[in-house]
Amino acid sequence: MKHEFVTHIPDQIDDGTLYVSIEFDTAIHRCACGCGQEVVTPLSPAEWSLTYDGRSVSLSPSIGNWAFPCKSHYWIRRGKVEWGTKFSREKIEAVRARDKVDRERLYSLEPEILLSNRKPDEPAAATTEKQDKSNRRGLLARIFDYFS
């Protein structure tokens, strides 16, 4: 799968191309199975992460199109599609529940925690040195550090 970095997602997307908008923290492509469905992968610590190695892109974790009739499951690793196993209804529900918890946890954090690298249970006074270092870095990098 080739990739294309864009500011805005084009109206017409081509099969076999992953369009990545860093500005809008989103990637989109047509389902790798060929069914034609558009697959949107929001980029965030609670959803997908994108790796660019200078030549190709990877998305993590896998893409499970459980709401589509095809129910395809695959990874995009170094520009190649790697097929995953079919998931049972129970496993799909478990993944959805975990994803929901991850999103709720991310979006419920206090803004000063996200900006400071402070864990929710860490006292605010302990952030001084970390905050000095993190002020020189982008918000997205600090969010990723928080969850690491």
Disulfide bonds with the S-S distance in Angstrom:
none
